[in-house]
Amino acid sequence: MVRHGSVRRCRHEAGQIVPMVALVVAIVMLMGLLVVRLGLQVDERARAQSAADAAALAGATEGEDVAGSITEANGAVLESFVVQGAEVEVVVRYGDERATARARRQW
């Protein structure tokens, strides 16, 4: 007589996989949300810095009005424009991020 392998399970082990899978799925989803949020924040920071760099260069050569126009064209807000001798410093806000950039006037 051939016996086929039979699996014996205790009653307290039945259905244990469903809560474990649900927990793993929830953890993976939370990690995914965290990665997406971090990526968006890094992107926002890079855009703020790019807008600040462009505004500082434009401000050093053309003045505050052009720096403001460049900042707006980049979707940011020019918060500060300071001229100190031959150097221009701008502070730009893009979303929740702020960035500062400096440029020197060359004649």
trRosetta pair geometry for C-beta under 8 A, 3 or more apart (Angstrom, degrees):
i j d omega theta_ij theta_ji phi_ij phi_ji
3 6 7.7 -72 171 -11 99 98
9 13 5.2 -125 -173 75 98 119
9 14 6.0 106 132 -69 133 80
10 13 4.8 88 62 2 85 106
10 14 7.8 -134 94 -23 50 80
11 14 6.0 -37 -160 1 41 117
13 16 5.6 -52 -167 -16 57 129
15 18 5.7 -29 -174 15 75 117
15 19 7.9 64 144 -7 81 93
16 19 6.8 -61 -166 39 44 100
16 20 6.5 36 148 -15 73 115
17 20 5.6 -65 -151 43 38 113
17 21 6.0 37 156 -22 74 107
18 21 6.0 -54 -144 36 27 108
18 22 6.4 28 156 -18 62 108
19 22 5.5 -55 -146 38 34 114
19 23 6.3 36 155 -21 66 105
20 23 5.7 -54 -149 35 31 111
20 24 6.4 29 154 -16 65 105
21 24 5.7 -54 -146 38 32 110
21 25 6.2 33 155 -19 66 107
22 25 5.8 -54 -145 38 29 111
22 26 6.3 30 154 -20 63 107
23 26 5.7 -54 -147 36 30 112
23 27 6.4 29 155 -18 64 106
24 27 5.8 -55 -148 37 31 110
24 28 6.3 31 155 -18 65 107
25 28 5.8 -55 -146 38 30 111
25 29 6.3 32 155 -20 64 107
26 29 5.8 -55 -148 36 30 112
26 30 6.4 29 155 -18 64 106
27 30 5.8 -54 -148 37 31 111
27 31 6.4 30 154 -17 64 106
28 31 5.7 -55 -148 38 31 111
28 32 6.3 36 152 -22 64 106
29 32 5.5 -53 -148 35 32 115
29 33 6.5 33 154 -19 64 103
30 33 5.7 -51 -149 35 33 112
30 34 6.4 35 152 -20 64 105
31 34 5.5 -53 -149 36 34 115
31 35 6.4 34 153 -19 66 104
32 35 5.8 -54 -147 36 31 110
32 36 6.4 30 155 -17 65 106
33 36 5.7 -54 -146 37 31 111
33 37 6.2 31 156 -19 66 107
34 37 5.8 -55 -146 37 29 110
34 38 6.3 28 155 -17 63 109
35 38 5.8 -56 -146 39 29 111
35 39 6.3 32 154 -21 63 108
36 39 5.7 -56 -149 36 30 114
36 40 6.4 30 154 -18 64 105
37 40 5.8 -54 -149 35 31 111
37 41 6.4 31 153 -19 64 107
38 41 5.7 -55 -148 36 32 112
38 42 6.4 31 154 -18 65 105
39 42 5.8 -54 -146 36 31 110
39 43 6.3 31 154 -18 65 107
40 43 5.6 -54 -147 38 31 113
40 44 6.2 33 154 -20 65 106
41 44 5.7 -52 -146 36 31 112
41 45 6.4 33 154 -20 63 105
41 96 8.0 -44 -124 69 84 118
41 97 7.5 135 -163 -63 68 121
42 45 5.7 -53 -148 35 31 113
42 46 6.4 31 153 -18 64 106
43 46 5.8 -56 -149 36 31 110
43 47 6.4 29 154 -17 65 106
44 47 5.8 -55 -147 37 31 110
44 48 6.4 33 153 -21 64 105
44 94 6.0 -176 -172 111 77 102
44 95 4.7 -64 -150 50 128 143
44 96 6.7 34 146 47 152 79
44 97 4.7 150 132 -3 100 131
45 48 5.7 -53 -149 34 31 112
45 49 6.5 27 154 -16 64 106
45 97 4.8 -154 -92 -141 57 155
45 99 7.3 124 -165 -69 61 112
46 49 5.8 -55 -147 38 32 109
46 50 6.3 33 154 -20 65 106
47 50 5.7 -52 -145 36 32 112
47 51 6.3 32 156 -18 65 106
47 74 7.1 168 180 168 87 105
47 75 7.3 -26 168 71 129 113
47 76 7.3 175 139 -63 93 114
47 94 5.0 -148 107 146 100 161
47 95 7.9 68 75 5 125 111
47 97 7.7 113 64 66 84 136
48 51 5.9 -57 -149 38 29 110
48 52 6.3 29 153 -19 64 108
48 76 6.3 128 -120 -114 61 135
48 92 5.8 172 -168 102 76 100
48 93 6.9 -26 -131 -153 116 23
48 94 3.7 -151 -83 29 79 114
48 95 7.4 -101 -61 38 111 85
48 97 4.2 -135 -21 109 153 111
48 98 6.4 -168 -179 -154 144 8
48 99 3.9 149 133 -12 97 118
49 52 5.6 -54 -145 37 32 112
49 53 6.3 35 155 -21 66 104
49 99 4.3 -159 -84 -141 54 154
49 101 7.2 118 -160 -63 62 113
50 53 5.8 -52 -146 35 30 111
50 54 6.4 26 157 -14 64 108
50 74 6.7 -168 106 -153 95 141
51 54 5.9 -57 -147 40 29 109
51 55 6.1 28 155 -18 65 110
51 70 7.6 159 -159 131 70 84
51 71 5.6 79 175 -134 107 66
51 74 3.8 176 -106 109 100 149
51 75 7.4 -110 -86 59 140 64
51 76 3.9 97 159 7 166 149
51 92 4.8 -163 107 153 106 156
51 94 5.7 136 20 -58 145 126
51 99 7.1 123 62 55 86 129
52 55 5.7 -56 -143 39 29 110
52 56 6.2 31 157 -21 65 106
52 76 7.7 -92 -50 131 65 166
52 90 5.7 -179 -154 95 76 104
52 91 7.2 -14 -122 -140 118 23
52 92 4.0 -152 -79 21 81 123
52 99 4.0 -134 -14 106 145 107
52 100 6.2 -175 -169 -158 148 4
52 101 3.8 147 140 -8 97 114
53 56 5.9 -55 -147 34 27 110
53 57 6.5 23 157 -13 63 107
53 101 4.7 -166 -82 -126 46 158
54 57 6.0 -57 -149 39 30 108
54 58 6.2 25 156 -14 66 111
54 70 5.0 -148 133 161 105 127
54 71 7.6 167 87 -76 100 53
54 74 6.3 141 56 -48 143 144
55 58 5.8 -57 -142 43 30 108
55 59 5.8 32 157 -22 66 112
55 67 4.3 75 -169 -166 81 87
55 68 7.6 65 -138 -64 112 25
55 70 5.1 177 -91 86 63 114
55 71 4.6 30 -86 -65 130 96
55 74 7.9 -104 -45 21 98 137
55 76 7.9 -100 -38 81 134 129
55 78 6.0 171 -150 -101 151 108
55 81 7.9 -109 157 -98 115 102
55 90 4.6 -132 111 123 116 169
55 92 5.8 144 20 -67 149 129
55 101 6.9 127 63 57 86 126
56 59 5.7 -55 -141 39 27 112
56 60 6.3 30 158 -23 62 106
56 67 7.2 59 -71 -130 21 120
56 88 5.7 163 -156 100 72 103
56 89 7.1 -7 -119 -129 111 27
56 90 4.8 -144 -75 19 77 114
56 101 3.9 -124 -21 111 142 107
56 102 5.9 176 -155 -157 143 5
56 103 4.0 145 146 -13 95 106
57 60 5.9 -53 -147 31 28 111
57 61 6.7 5 161 0 62 110
57 103 5.0 160 -84 -97 46 158
58 61 6.4 -72 -149 47 29 95
58 62 5.4 -35 179 37 70 115
58 66 4.7 -137 165 125 109 103
58 67 4.8 162 92 -88 102 59
58 69 7.7 -122 154 63 153 87
58 70 4.4 155 4 -14 163 152
59 62 7.0 -71 -106 60 18 72
59 63 6.4 -31 -148 149 55 10
59 64 6.0 36 -132 -91 100 42
59 66 6.9 -178 -82 77 45 88
59 67 3.4 21 -68 -69 96 136
59 81 6.0 -155 -134 -146 146 112
59 83 8.0 -147 156 -78 110 93
59 88 4.5 -179 112 164 112 153
59 90 5.9 148 3 -54 156 125
59 103 6.8 139 66 47 88 123
60 87 7.8 -35 -109 -149 110 34
60 88 4.5 -147 -77 18 75 130
60 103 3.8 -107 -31 108 142 117
60 104 6.5 54 -142 83 142 12
60 105 4.9 -164 -174 -75 90 68
61 66 7.8 -65 81 87 80 149
61 105 7.3 155 -79 -120 46 79
62 65 7.5 -92 133 67 99 79
62 66 3.6 1 107 31 131 157
62 67 7.3 172 75 -37 95 71
63 66 5.7 94 62 17 69 99
63 67 7.0 -124 112 -6 36 97
64 67 5.4 -57 -146 38 34 115
64 68 6.3 37 156 -21 68 103
64 81 4.7 114 -124 132 103 159
65 68 5.8 -54 -152 34 30 111
65 69 6.6 29 151 -18 63 105
66 69 5.5 -52 -148 36 36 113
66 70 6.3 37 153 -19 67 104
67 70 5.8 -53 -147 37 30 111
67 71 6.3 33 152 -22 63 107
67 78 6.2 105 127 -114 94 148
67 81 5.9 130 90 -114 147 131
67 88 7.6 -149 -80 165 150 141
67 90 6.1 -154 -179 -92 135 144
68 71 5.6 -54 -147 35 31 114
68 72 6.4 28 156 -16 65 105
68 78 4.8 -101 -109 18 69 150
68 81 7.5 -66 -57 -47 88 145
69 72 5.9 -55 -148 38 30 108
69 73 6.3 33 153 -22 64 107
70 73 5.6 -53 -147 35 31 114
70 74 6.6 23 154 -12 63 107
71 74 5.9 -66 -156 41 30 106
71 76 4.9 -87 -176 81 82 96
71 77 6.7 53 148 -166 122 7
71 78 4.2 142 43 -52 171 95
71 90 7.7 -148 -74 174 129 141
71 92 5.6 -154 -133 -122 117 116
72 75 7.6 53 -176 -71 36 17
72 76 7.3 -115 -84 61 26 54
72 77 7.7 45 -87 -99 68 45
72 78 7.7 -58 -41 -11 76 99
74 94 7.5 -63 127 -95 102 124
75 94 6.6 67 103 -134 86 100
76 92 4.8 33 147 176 140 110
76 93 6.2 162 -170 79 90 41
76 94 4.1 -54 -105 -79 102 87
77 92 6.9 150 75 -161 45 64
77 93 4.7 -16 60 60 100 95
77 94 7.6 173 18 -75 70 44
78 81 6.2 14 169 -47 121 106
78 90 6.4 -58 -144 -163 95 113
78 91 7.7 108 -167 77 54 54
78 92 5.9 -35 -104 -104 51 77
79 91 4.6 -57 71 101 105 99
79 92 6.5 171 11 -105 89 20
79 93 5.3 72 -39 -15 122 104
79 98 7.1 -30 17 -132 150 110
80 89 7.4 -16 118 115 107 87
80 90 6.4 161 88 -156 67 44
80 91 3.9 35 39 31 107 108
81 88 7.2 -17 -166 -169 79 99
81 89 7.8 161 -152 85 34 52
81 90 5.4 0 -103 -107 67 83
82 88 7.2 152 82 -158 49 52
82 89 4.7 -13 62 60 100 96
82 90 7.7 -177 23 -77 68 39
83 87 7.4 155 -157 86 51 47
83 88 5.5 -22 -102 -102 70 74
84 87 5.1 -19 68 68 86 97
84 88 8.0 167 25 -87 67 27
84 89 6.9 17 7 -1 109 109
86 104 5.5 38 127 -164 99 82
86 105 4.5 -123 -166 49 80 95
86 106 8.0 80 178 -67 124 38
87 102 5.8 -2 -175 -171 108 109
87 103 7.2 163 -152 85 62 35
87 104 5.1 -32 -98 -101 74 72
87 105 7.4 -132 -70 4 27 79
88 102 6.7 158 82 -154 50 58
88 103 5.2 -10 57 59 100 84
88 104 7.7 -177 17 -87 73 24
88 105 7.1 85 -19 -42 101 90
89 100 6.6 0 -174 -171 96 100
89 101 7.4 173 -148 88 55 39
89 102 4.8 -21 -97 -98 77 85
90 100 7.1 170 87 -148 48 54
90 101 5.6 -9 57 58 92 84
90 102 7.9 172 18 -84 66 39
91 98 6.2 0 -177 -174 96 109
91 99 7.4 167 -152 84 54 38
91 100 5.1 -21 -100 -97 74 80
92 98 7.0 157 82 -154 44 59
92 99 5.3 -18 61 61 93 87
92 100 7.8 169 18 -84 71 32
92 101 7.4 3 4 10 113 104
93 97 7.1 159 -153 87 58 44
93 98 5.1 -28 -97 -97 74 76
94 97 5.5 -17 67 67 81 96
94 99 7.3 3 11 5 105 110
